Amino acid sequence: MNFKLKHRLWLLLGLLAYSCTSSKTTPPPPLPAPTAAQSAPLPLVDTSLRGEPFQNITLETSLKPFKQNDEAYIRRVAAEMFTQWSSLLRHADTISVMLWTSDGSEILDYNGSLEQPLEWAKYIGNPNTEHEVGVGPKELSLHERAYLYMENPPNFTYQDLKFIVRTLKETGEALTGKPIRIGATFDPGPEFAKSDFKYEKHPEILEGSAMGHKSFVFSYATLKADQDSYAGFPNGIPDNTPFGTFFGRQSQHFLKDLDFDYIWFSNGFGFGMEPWASTGTIFTGEGFNEENLTDTKDKIINFWTLFREECPDFRIETRGTNLATGIDLAKDGVDLKAIYEGGYNILPPPNSPWAALDGDFGLEMVGYMSRIAQLPDNRYIFRYYTHDPWWLNSPWLDRYGREPHDIYLPMSVAMINQQGEIKLPTHLNFLTIDDSFGNMPTQVPNEVTPHILKARYDSPTAPGPLVWVYPFEEYHSWAYNEQDRLAEIYYGDWFIRQAINNGFPLNTIISTKYFGSALQHKPDMFDASVLVTIVPEAGSDFEKSLIDYVKNGGKVMVYGPADHASPAFAALMNLQNTSALEGEFTLADSYSKDRLTKAAPAVIQHAALFSGGGLKTQIRELKDPNTKVKVKMTQGKNTRDVLWVRAQPDWKGGKIVYVRGTNSSHYEGGRLLKPNDPEKYAVGPAYLRHALQEFGLEYIVDKYDPAVKSPVLSISRSNNGYFLSGYVPNTSVKHRFKFPQGAPVLNGYDTELQNGYATYFFPTAWNREARVFVEQNEGIVSCKEMHSGELGISRRLQISGLQNATVRVYPDEQITDDGIHFYVNATYPWKKGKIPAQKGEKEFGKSYVVKNVTGNLVVSW
């Protein structure tokens, strides 16, 4: 038997022996290390995913599963953790376990002795309130009082925690054969565990109101003097010690002494004062305190610098806020660019888990994409919310209802780097693998893993139909050099958030900085895409690239104010600015093709504060035959043009659509901007989806009334196919699709074609492949998978219900012209009915077309 396999089996037998013996059992002696020859790779089945395996998969857990503090029990629990997720962990280069030991106060309190008692997260609810744990009126919520998660939970010391860390490493390596990292966590808030340090000894470090008045530690706080002994400050804390210095030094001692490998900053720590709110140190809800911006930025960057001076080498992974890059910058002075470029050895924040709580998938997607538009390197995280070990919910089982929309939507996201390469998340995290009672139900990994793998198999390999060219550089420059544009910065991400929440299928991103370089490396990479971006910075390289791109056949949708448009770009759009207007306007258009039983309002509210300023835009040359105004907004005798399309004959098919954009949101306290009442006001951001008809890409929803929530949609491209995913908060909604190449016939679905549109009703979460597009006015058309039954054939699809139809098919990327076959009204063994196919038009990518087909069409490759 291969020595390496024998070595692992021996270790596994040792683990099984541990599980059957007491904690006093002496462990078996280690085997000698295998030689290089003995360590040759084992012949294993192919475990590769499309592209690359994950560089790292992280299992996040509290200490609650360790319900007994004895070595044998701890080993059994550790073995179960890795076993449950084994079919997924095989697809990782490295495996991490991130321990939610406490709330981070175990780091702040650490005095250097491993015999020190450990305050740990043994609670359900908030233990840092005026009510003692487990007592008080029954009607108190979990946010007002905590309970112990079990009777007589075990006590731990720091030495016990070190044993758990070592056991996880040894057990994980034995079971998986992969390197194991263990991460510590720090949370700035009152959740998870009791914290005398935060709420009794040093309340001066508290600001923010995420969970009550002055409830969160802010990173740039200053500590008052403290005479107690700490690992990094054995003689006490001197007065006016920066929190970054104290926390960094304590982290260095804690991580090193207990054998941790990295640290996680939770809930926006290091990224501003109000990680969950739409207001902060800069934006008040009524205006912007521009004078605070530079000082706040300096304080945030100073924290990172001070922390790294004391804790220089341990990697930092981050949660970030619930918001997005532009919002955080404009409302709380968070300079993400400076943090990324500061050499702090961090991973960028992943997608927020809050969509599980509030259904705001637009904000999740905008936050995720805006943070990865321009990375320190090509690494970033996708994080999925399986359980919550503190607040008595398990999102996969309850909040999601076992529906995988929060897997397929964010996993359809891809970023494009400066070389024009599609980059996928390199890291995958699960928050968490244990529930609030410390249980680890196998149902969850068994049900979640197939969806994660399917989403990864179908990950994007090319830009989607829409590509967000994000102004990462511009936003950071404007914030400090053109502070009159803070409202514009604040508006942009909120506008796209609401557009996505109203069905705008945006899931590919590139920064304006990378756009020109990507085009140079791959001149045709955006040929099948529509670029979505703001009015470019006057005189910038991006502006020059964008103008050239449109004039040479490119398709672009521009949104937002044009107050600072250069003369060249204003001429391209045939635009002029006049006096600013805000308030209520009348819409005189039927531009939306959505069908509502109850009519949508014809009035729209444009608030300048939340929409990047007042409405100024108008067509400059009214007689230009190449400019078509689609939507106007009227207030009394004044009219503003807010959506138009322009395409010059000499642009080689290029086209630009301008959507001025009304945010249709307001602030009335609470955490997020609240969308305007859709039964009273039209939804401005929905016009981005409506405007896609100008490019032949139509997604239309039919619903009862405007208050029925619209679906969220993503469309990605993988291995030359189209993959559509969605979240449908109201399953009574009817969906209609038409692409430039025809109606998409989803694999495994039947569709009733109505006036050339494919129509569907979908469940709450759905994810389907589309490789077949049909041009046919009416009828019921189906696409079903068939078996191969023929050597040399890997895929066979049957399209039925065709009536004089034109059918376009997208085979796998590597298929050559002689490798695809079409049969009309034929069956096995496919000796009759074969027909020739034409190569599809270049503008539609790699496809094959057959025309005038009636009956059943089978395509194989």
MIDOMI-726951 format. One record per residue (C-alpha): x, y, z; residue in one letter. Coordinates in steps of 0.001 Angstrom, whole numbers, padded with zeros to 6 digits, always signed. Example, Ala and Ser with C-alpha at 12.3 -4.5 7.8 and 13.67 -1.06 7.14 Angstrom:
2
+012300-004500+007800A+013670-001060+007140S
% end
This chain:
861
+000000+000000+000000M+001213+003508-000797N+003084+004827+002269F+001262+008177+002277K-002100+006418+002249L-000951+004086+005046K+000202+007112+007037H-003181+008812+006751R-005105+005639+007554L-002975+005170+010646W-003793+008717+011782L-007477+008126+011169L-007399+004924+013188L-005766+006933+015943G-008618+009464+015810L-011182+006670+016018L-009350+005240+018994A-009483+008633+020683Y-013225+008766+020170S-013646+005512+022114C-011367+006297+025023T-011208+008756+027872S-009381+012047+027825S-006554+010418+029832K-005549+008155+026918T-001933+008571+025868T-001737+009419+022173P+000165+007020+019922P+003696+008062+018936P+003991+009817+015575P+005152+007892+012534L+008372+008996+010858P+007865+011557+008104A+007492+009975+004664P+010337+010321+002183T+009935+012287-001038A+009406+009100-003015A+006843+007843-000529Q+005023+011197-000729S+004252+010884-004445A+000678+012026-005257P-002001+009398-004917L-004045+008529-008011P-007297+010285-007200L-010439+011046-009168V-010585+014426-010867D-011575+016990-008243T-011042+020087-010369S-013651+022778-010698L-013968+024980-013743R-011037+027358-013631G-009195+026682-010406E-010045+025107-007060P-010647+027457-004172F-007391+028609-002655Q-009081+028364+000723N-012351+027185+002249I-013144+028430+005734T-015460+026721+008187L-016529+029291+010765E-017646+027984+014151T-018191+029031+017728S-016983+026906+020640L-020548+025739+021311K-020114+022336+019623P-017443+021530+022249F-020074+020791+024859K-017642+018866+027032Q-014187+020057+027940N-012356+016774+027584D-009818+015855+024959E-011620+012859+023465A-014850+014804+023012Y-013019+017742+021440I-011321+015386+018980R-014634+013771+018007R-016217+017161+017378V-013231+018268+015293A-013416+015097+013203A-017142+015626+012607E-016549+019208+011412M-014219+018141+008630F-016186+014996+007768T-019450+016861+007230Q-017930+019173+004644W-015486+016690+003069S-017096+016596-000386S-016535+020338-000640L-013186+020574+001159L-011572+018346-001457R-011851+021329-003820H-009632+023577-001680A-005872+024024-001579D-006030+025088+002074T-008702+024703+004733I-009306+027176+007543S-011368+027081+010681V-012348+030489+011999M-013185+030397+015698L-015858+032704+017056W-014464+032135+020527T-015934+035228+022134S-016483+038768+020840D-012789+039566+020556G-012540+040570+024191S-010553+037400+024771E-007811+039229+022866I-008263+042500+024739L-008334+040752+028156D-005426+038369+027570Y-002780+038793+030282N-000223+036343+028898G-001119+033389+031129S-002657+030343+029450L-004240+029417+032780E-006378+032573+032596Q-010136+031777+032564P-011746+032375+029192L-014988+034308+028811E-016516+032720+025715W-019648+032967+023551A-021854+030523+025448K-024978+032646+025040Y-028025+033042+022841I-028849+036742+022581G-027052+039844+023824N-025261+039351+027170P-024172+043011+027422N-027449+044572+028487T-028839+045818+031791E-030559+042461+032254H-028567+039570+033651E-028240+036410+031609V-031349+034244+031863G-033385+036566+034067V-035931+039327+033555G-039431+039491+032061P-040210+036816+029493K-041253+039392+026889E-037670+040682+026594L-036253+039997+023141S-032930+038269+022523L-031462+041691+021784H-032462+042796+025261E-031330+039761+027240R-029298+036583+026747A-029663+032957+027794Y-027040+030264+028257L-027113+027988+025233Y-027168+024863+027420M-027355+023983+031079E-023974+024106+032755N-021869+024953+029714P-018217+023962+030094P-015578+026318+031395N-012466+026946+029336F-009067+028496+029887T-006756+029925+027267Y-004834+026657+027517Q-008001+024774+026557D-008445+027085+023600L-004889+026384+022514K-005643+022654+022692F-008717+023148+020504I-006611+025051+017972V-003992+022288+017897R-006623+019556+017670T-008345+021233+014726L-005052+021461+012879K-004034+017858+013545E-007470+016396+012878T-008091+018456+009765G-004757+017565+008226E-005233+013889+009017A-008709+013770+007498L-008125+015974+004452T-004387+015807+003772G-004414+019590+003345K-002838+022477+005283P-005098+023764+008049I-005196+027390+009223R-007004+028600+012333I-008344+032129+012589G-009276+034312+015547A-012060+036904+015421T-012711+040394+016706F-016155+041990+016747D-016635+045645+017731P-020150+045212+019099G-021981+043813+022133P-022883+040502+020555E-021665+037024+021360F-020082+037277+024837A-019891+039459+027933K-017268+042157+027643S-016216+044013+030755D-013386+045568+028775F-015702+047334+026319K-018703+048160+028454Y-017314+048539+031993E-013599+049338+031975K-013235+051294+028708H-016527+052731+027428P-014498+055614+025973E-013745+053408+022955I-017442+053136+022064L-019229+055110+019385E-021763+054212+016737G-025338+053141+017226S-025565+049892+015297A-026955+048082+018360M-027884+050937+020655G-026294+054231+021643H-022492+054007+021719K-022521+050256+021252S-019616+049628+018829F-015868+050021+019302V-014538+052493+016776F-011099+051645+015470S-009539+055078+015930Y-010503+055384+019606A-008062+056343+022366T-007836+054406+025635L-007751+055918+029094K-005204+054735+031625A-005663+051235+033049D-003529+049688+035810Q-004388+046055+035018D-001785+043787+033476S-002150+042688+029850Y+000032+040475+027665A+001268+043428+025637G+001086+045918+028499F+002202+044080+031655P+002432+047365+033587N-000979+048596+032457G-002255+050807+029654I-000827+054334+029552P-003319+057144+029191D-004118+058190+025597N-002940+054892+024097T-004403+054533+020580P-006719+051550+020388F-004880+050400+017250G-001639+050174+019221T-003200+048305+022130F-005254+045946+019979F-002346+045264+017629G+000059+044380+020432R-002521+042233+022221Q-003318+040450+018946S+000353+039692+018325Q+000690+038022+021735H-002644+036219+021570F-002263+034875+018031L+001330+033782+018573K+000841+032225+022015D-002249+030238+021036L-000982+029160+017577D-003529+031072+015494F-002688+031834+011866D-004759+034918+011078Y-007382+037297+012445I-010820+038347+011176W-012181+041857+011703F-015958+041559+011977S-018944+043847+011380N-017171+046706+009643G-014379+047084+012175F-011629+049209+010604G-013998+050517+007924F-015819+053348+009655G-017991+054125+012627M-021438+053044+011394E-020998+049720+009560P-024721+049069+009050W-026154+052568+008642A-026708+054902+005708S-025461+057810+007840T-022122+058326+009560G-019502+060884+010449T-019898+062633+007068I-023500+062139+005936F-026136+063093+008505T-029279+062237+006563G-029762+065934+005823E-026401+066837+004302G-022666+066215+004233F-020120+067365+006808N-017324+067735+004272E-015028+069236+006891E-014832+065853+008680N-013728+063886+005632L-009946+064255+005652T-009654+063910+009412D-011812+060772+009435T-009837+059197+006607K-006566+059904+008418D-007885+058336+011624K-008986+055172+009844I-005682+054763+008004I-003795+055543+011192N-005566+052618+012888F-004393+050202+010206W-000850+051557+010396T-000714+051370+014200L-002138+047845+014229F+000443+046685+011695R+003285+048242+013643E+002396+045958+016566E+001120+042900+014668C+003092+042952+011431P+002744+039498+009898D-000510+037731+010728F-002902+038042+007822R-006066+040086+008310I-009352+038988+006789E-012285+041368+006935T-016078+041451+007025R-016528+045079+005970G-019803+046950+006258T-023277+046136+004971N-022994+048866+002351L-020796+049651-000661A-017589+051445-001582T-019080+054781-002675G-021632+054853+000137I-019021+054103+002829D-016701+056743+001409L-019315+059496+001210A-021079+058820+004511K-018265+057620+006794D-014965+058638+005194G-013859+055056+004458V-011002+055287+001968D-010996+051702+000694L-008396+052561-001934K-005917+053708+000725A-006599+050599+002815I-006085+048324-000206Y-002894+050102-001219E-001466+050415+002310G+000372+047090+002277G-001624+045815+005264Y-001830+042196+004016N-005603+041962+004041I-008295+040230+002064L-011106+042539+000888P-014543+042363+002495P-016882+039729+001015P-020577+039976+000280N-022650+041015+003277S-024751+038303+004950P-027567+040780+005545W-029511+039907+002405A-030640+036815+004291A-032185+039095+006917L-033753+041859+004839D-033962+040430+001299G-031958+043382-000035D-029985+041458-002638F-029353+044629-004620G-027330+046064-001753L-025498+042775-001250E-024533+042613-004927M-023529+046293-005133V-021423+046031-001982G-019745+042858-003201Y-018977+044123-006694M-017872+047620-005732S-015273+046205-003303R-013733+043825-005835I-013669+046236-008773A-010054+047071-008010Q-008223+044675-005713L-004849+044647-003958P-004349+041355-005812D-006733+038885-007416N-007918+037282-004149R-011387+037794-002738Y-014010+035926-000691I-017525+034648-001209F-019241+034090+002133R-022408+032102+002697Y-024703+032296+005710Y-025646+028761+006783T-026195+029122+010546H-026113+031850+013156D-024675+030641+016472P-025971+033622+018457W-029422+034780+017386W-031453+031570+017152L-031755+031327+013386N-030216+029081+010746S-030576+030974+007479P-030342+027957+005178W-033200+026264+007027L-035374+029258+007886D-034537+032637+006353R-033701+031158+002942Y-036236+028358+003324G-033600+026007+001830R-033675+028044-001405E-030240+028751-002946P-030764+032259-004363H-028021+033697-002131D-025652+031137-003621I-026344+031474-007326Y-026779+035265-007432L-023482+036324-005788P-021601+033371-007290M-022544+034673-010744S-020385+037716-009955V-016997+038030-011605A-014422+040784-011775M-012186+041607-014738I-008602+042620-014044N-006270+044844-016020Q-005198+041928-018229Q-008795+041300-019235G-008934+038088-017218E-012097+036873-015530I-011400+036453-011824K-013601+034423-009486L-013602+034305-005687P-010506+032515-004471T-011848+031990-000950H-015099+030508+000331L-016397+031051+003875N-019334+029507+005738F-020920+031527+008529L-021270+029173+010483T-021191+025379+010608I-022857+025292+014049D-026219+026628+015163D-027204+028584+018266S-027378+025416+020359F-023975+024137+019252G-025473+021506+016953N-024080+020747+013510M-026978+019177+011579P-025658+017186+008624T-028688+018268+006608Q-027138+021667+006025V-023801+020680+004420P-025559+017861+002556N-028035+020293+000985E-025814+023354+000561V-022739+021666-000933T-024341+020608-004261P-025510+024159-004922H-022101+025628-004102I-020407+023148-006438L-022965+023674-009208K-022524+027443-008979A-018746+027012-009127R-018939+024597-012077Y-021004+027194-013933D-018921+030188-012862S-018404+032949-015425P-015676+032500-017999T-016547+035648-019975A-018170+039020-019307P-021919+038923-018827G-024368+040802-021062P-023939+043792-018725L-020563+044975-017404V-020389+047586-014648W-017388+049854-015250V-017021+051112-011702Y-015502+054544-010870P-013335+053277-008000F-010537+055773-008672E-012860+058672-009436E-014930+058316-006280Y-011849+058362-004073H-010359+061325-005927S-013575+063366-005874W-014155+062766-002177A-010993+064661-001246Y-010509+066990-004187N-014070+067846-005320E-016157+067591-002184Q-019145+069195-003861D-019524+065797-005540R-020111+063833-002317L-023829+063620-003099A-022976+062124-006493E-020658+059547-004885I-023289+058683-002298Y-026024+058380-004907Y-024306+056075-007404G-024271+052844-005394D-027755+053395-003955W-029115+053884-007469F-027582+050654-008755I-028775+048883-005584R-032372+049728-006419Q-031885+048944-010097A-030726+045425-009233I-033628+045046-006796N-035882+045866-009754N-034473+043217-012063G-031419+044859-013660F-029151+041827-014389P-025760+043217-013398L-023081+040815-012156N-019785+041528-013975T-017505+044359-012863I-014315+046096-013937I-012881+049371-012695S-012492+052413-014922T-008743+052168-014258K-008565+048649-015722Y-010905+049218-018680F-008410+050585-021214G-005764+048025-020336S-008234+045147-020544A-009310+046284-024023L-005709+046420-025168Q-005147+042841-024025H-008484+041572-025401K-009976+044024-027919P-013144+041985-028511D-013913+040919-024951M-016888+043283-024539F-018364+042750-028010D-021350+040821-026639A-021807+043116-023628S-023321+046479-022744V-021088+048644-020561L-022805+050382-017645V-021005+053388-016185T-021193+056982-014997I-020403+060093-017039V-016601+059788-017176P-014145+062165-015593E-013458+064994-018021A-010183+064503-019881G-009457+061134-018293S-007994+058128-020050D-011247+056333-019391F-013236+059053-021134E-011013+058814-024199K-011289+055017-024219S-015075+055145-023806L-015625+057662-026611I-013417+055612-028919D-015211+052444-027847Y-018665+053812-028740V-017520+055209-032070K-016085+051817-032999N-019213+049798-032373G-019416+049614-028591G-022666+049615-026624K-022779+051786-023499V-025377+052777-020913M-024467+055882-018914V-026251+056789-015678Y-026160+059645-013193G-025675+063417-013283P-023758+065020-016121A-022916+068266-014336D-019183+067770-014930H-019335+066244-018409A-016577+067417-020704S-017527+069179-023972P-016397+066081-025874A-018576+063686-023926F-021529+066080-023876A-021245+066230-027669A-021162+062421-027855L-024428+062256-025886M-025943+065409-027466N-026400+066752-023941L-026594+070098-022243Q-027187+071100-018627N-029624+073767-017561T-031014+074886-014187S-031527+072220-011516A-034994+071052-010513L-036190+068715-007772E-039428+067577-006160G-042409+065894-007800E-042489+065416-011570F-044941+063927-014036T-043842+061117-016342L-045449+061240-019759A-044306+057966-021262D-045209+054327-021789S-041606+053230-021936Y-041939+050400-019436S-043278+047176-020935K-044136+045700-017546D-047788+044718-017292R-049547+045574-014028L-053129+044791-013085T-053134+048044-011127K-051472+050867-013037A-048125+052261-011917A-048013+055910-010791P-047260+058598-013358A-045591+060769-010706V-041958+060493-009607I-040134+062115-006677Q-036617+063404-007360H-034781+064405-004168A-031520+066137-005057A-029769+065059-001838L-030244+061371-002623F-029989+061564-006420S-026671+063299-007000G-028207+066755-007366G-031190+068239-009170G-032324+067469-012704L-030451+069537-015281K-030190+067414-018411T-031693+068238-021783Q-031060+067359-025398I-028806+069973-026970R-029558+069526-030675E-033300+068874-030861L-033264+068233-034591K-030560+065567-034461D-032162+062556-036220P-029811+060190-034396N-031044+061154-030922T-034272+059603-029635K-035743+060869-026359V-037574+058100-024519K-038500+059598-021130V-039166+063159-020011K-040002+064482-016539M-042243+067540-016317T-042758+069992-013459Q-045167+072780-014325G-043847+074420-017483K-040388+072917-017070N-039275+069681-018692T-036106+067677-018330R-034954+064900-020653D-033945+061974-018480V-033562+059008-020853L-032476+059006-024460W-030557+056938-026982V-028058+058075-029591R-026432+056153-032437A-024574+057823-035307Q-024391+056038-038690P-020580+056199-038637D-020313+054539-035218W-020178+051046-036798K-023197+049909-034811G-022149+051705-031626G-024869+053089-029389K-025084+055085-026170I-028083+055268-023842V-028237+057922-021142Y-030337+057462-017998V-030110+060481-015686R-031434+058423-012793G-033650+059198-009830T-032789+057280-006693N-036428+057035-005525S-035291+056676-001915S-035365+058784+001205H-034012+058806+004751Y-036340+058572+007708E-033978+057201+010340G-033072+053564+010773G-030246+051841+008978R-030871+052070+005236L-032369+054497+002773L-035998+053528+002331K-037425+053197-001191P-040288+055548-001953N-043803+054129-001836D-044175+052389-005248P-047943+052875-005160E-047436+056638-004925K-044274+057230-006966Y-042715+055627-010027A-039477+053740-009361V-036653+055644-011039G-033930+052955-010911P-036216+050512-012779A-035555+052567-015904Y-032128+050971-016228L-033859+047636-016862R-036429+049229-019159H-033641+050861-021193A-032106+047479-022039L-034700+047232-024818Q-032542+049712-026750E-029938+046946-027007F-032421+044181-027769G-032139+042651-024296L-035578+042654-022688E-036570+041382-019266Y-040171+042246-018472I-042186+041408-015377V-045946+041133-015132D-047332+041574-011624K-050452+042554-009750Y-049518+046041-008612D-046452+048245-008116P-046108+047195-004463A-045366+043580-005434V-041613+043216-005142K-039812+042713-008429S-037481+039772-008967P-033697+039980-008873V-031922+038538-011926L-028386+037675-012944S-027198+036610-016393I-023678+035248-016698S-021633+033618-019446R-019842+030328-018827S-018181+028033-021346N-020051+029858-024134N-023441+029298-022514G-025801+031682-020764Y-026691+031026-017143F-029677+032803-015637L-030348+032918-011904S-032928+034711-009871G-034594+035545-006595Y-038375+035861-006811V-039795+037364-003609P-043331+036996-005002N-043868+033873-007093T-047062+035202-008698S-044867+037343-010976V-044657+036345-014636K-041309+036747-016412H-040831+037582-020095R-037491+037459-021909F-036240+038394-025339K-032556+038642-026241F-031087+040088-029452P-030613+036509-030677Q-034125+035384-029805G-036129+034084-026864A-034064+032045-024391P-035380+028497-023969V-034069+027389-020607L-032753+023866-020406N-035288+021612-018691G-038112+024154-019045Y-041140+024692-021251D-041999+028218-022327T-045032+029752-023937E-043826+032164-026600L-045925+035324-026732Q-045113+037855-029448N-041605+036440-029583G-041026+036575-025819Y-040256+033511-023732A-042532+033491-020684T-041940+031712-017391Y-043128+031407-013811F-040255+030738-011411F-039927+029580-007797P-038312+031753-005121T-034828+030675-006223A-033933+029419-009663W-030823+028783-011737N-030936+027557-015332R-028731+027201-018372E-029721+028668-021739A-027889+027466-024838R-030892+027647-027152V-032538+030840-028442F-035592+030748-030669V-037126+033318-032993E-040789+032324-033154Q-043865+034379-032477N-046212+031967-030666E-046395+028402-029383G-045025+026279-026556I-041362+025415-026958V-039309+023093-024751S-035634+022271-024309C-034777+018925-022707K-031529+017114-022032E-031061+013785-023838M-028521+011022-023329H-025527+010742-025618S-025838+007166-026870G-023086+007836-029386E-019322+007745-029047L-017795+011172-029519G-020938+013003-028341I-020867+014633-024908S-024110+016616-025025R-027478+016249-026734R-030449+018653-026455L-033958+018313-027878Q-035925+021442-028774I-039595+020747-029461S-042654+022770-030466G-040949+024685-033266L-043009+026379-035994Q-040987+027805-038897N-038503+028877-036262A-034998+030237-036380T-032952+028456-033731V-029582+029634-032448R-027453+027276-030335V-024394+028000-028197Y-022292+024828-027788P-019372+024424-025413D-016494+026798-026093E-014098+024168-027472Q-016528+022744-030054I-015419+023164-033685T-017623+023624-036746D-017513+019931-037590D-018224+018918-034011G-021855+020110-033824I-024777+018299-035463H-028436+019195-036067F-031291+016744-036749Y-034914+017579-037574V-037693+015165-036588N-035212+012314-036208A-034480+009679-033572T-031775+007243-032565Y-029503+006105-034209P-029412+009537-035903W-028899+008241-039433K-031605+010432-040911K-032794+014012-040619G-029409+015704-040369K-029422+019299-041617I-026645+021848-042142P-026199+024836-039847A-024757+028270-040400Q-022296+030008-038141K-024025+032735-036171G-023379+036430-036617E-020203+037724-034993K-022176+040176-032839E-023893+037230-031127F-020689+035390-030257G-019943+031763-031042K-023248+030264-032118S-024805+028131-034844Y-028097+028856-036593V-030722+026791-038396V-033798+028386-039970K-037353+027484-040911N-037519+024526-038535V-040861+022927-037694T-041305+020086-035233G-038451+018736-033111N-034825+019742-033425L-032021+017726-031807V-028577+019255-031497V-025515+017334-030324S-021829+018008-029881W
% end
